[in-house]
Amino acid sequence: MSDTLHMSTQRGVILFAHGSRDPLWRQPIEAVARRMADSAPQVQVRCAYLELCAPDLDSMVHELLALGVQSMTVVPMFLGVGKHAREDLPQLMQALQAQHPSIQLTLRSAIGEDPAMIELMAKIALSSDK
């Protein structure tokens, strides 16, 4: 298999979060990205932010495209589903898909809606203080 063929079949995942001016705010999202990269090195994992810090979603899609990634999943790292997840992100995704009609761009549900995340948060909340 050639490097070009291998690169074009790579999968990309973009962890999409709100963003903050405080650099410490990004640490949990970036920790998730590192964990993903460690456990699935064949997947190109990136973080992107809606506002207040870089990089933005458009930049990360272009970065993955430059690597030959043609299939990308955007995972909203929101616990609650507010205006950003319901309206802003779908509009960004539509614009990106219109710009790049040949790529497969998938938007997942917000992480806070996933039953596994709800179960994990409940277990953490019920656990004794450490």
N, C-alpha and C positions, 0 to 999 in steps of 0.2 A: 504494500500500500504506500503510495507516495505521500510526502509531507503535505502537499497541496490538498489531496483528497482527504487526508486525516483532519487537516485544519477545517475544511469546509463542513465536516460532519460533527464538529464540536458543538457542545451545548453550552449556553450561557445562562447564568442566573444573576439577576440584578435585585439586590435587596434595597427596596425603596422606602425611605423614611422621611419624616417631616424636615428635620434639620434644626440646627441651633447655632448661635454664635459661640456657645461654650464648647470648646473642643472635647471636654470630658463627656459630654452628652453622647458623642459618637461611639464611645468605647464599646458598649454592648452590641451595637450593630456590627461593628468591625470584628468583634470577637466571634460573632456568629459566622461571618464571612471566612475568618481564619479556620474555624472548626470545619466548615464545609470544604474548604480547599484541602485541608489535611485528610478528610475522609473520602473525598471524591476529586482527586487531582486532575482527572480528565475533564472536569467541568470548570469553565471559566466563571469565577464568581467576582462580582463587583458590588460596591455600595453606591447609591445615588440618593440625592436629597432634593426635596421640593423647593426649599428656600433657606436662606440664612447661612448656608455654607455650600461649598463645592465638594464633589462634582455633581452636576445635575444629570437627569435621566438621559437627555439628548447626548451629552458627552459620553456617557457610558455605553450607549447603543453604538455610537460611532467608534468607540475604542474596540468593542467586541467585533464590529464589522471589519475593522482593520486587521483583526486576527483571523478573519475568515469564518467567524461564527455566524450561522444563518438561522439558528433556532434559539430564541431567547425567551426566558420566562421572567416576568417581573413579579416579585413577591412584596406586597405592601406590608411593611413592618409596623402596622398600626394595631393597637389593642382595641380601640373603639373605631367604629365606622362613621366618621363625620363627613363634612363637605369635601375634604381633601380626597378621601378614598372613594366617595360616591360620585363626585363631579369632576374635580380637578384632574385626578389621575386618569380616568377614562378619556378625557379630552386630550391629555398629553399622549396617551397611547394611540388614539385615532390619528393624531397629527403625525406621529412617528411611523405608523403603518402606511399612511398616505405618502410619506417621503420615501419609504423603503418597501414597496409592495411585494418584493421578491423574498423578503425574510418572513420567517414564522415568529410572530410576536404574540406571546400569551400572557394574559393578566390573571394572576391567581386572586383568590379572595384574601381579604386582610387576615393576617396571622392570628389576630384575636378572635376570629370567627371559627377557627379550626378546633374541632372537639378535642384533639390531642393537647392543644395549647391551653384550653379551658381546664382540662383535667390536670395538667401540670401545674398551672397557677393555683388550683384548688389544693393540690398536695403541698405545694410550697407554703401556702397560707396556713394550712393546718399543721404543718410541721412545727416542732418545738424550736424555740430560739437557739441559735448556735453561737 
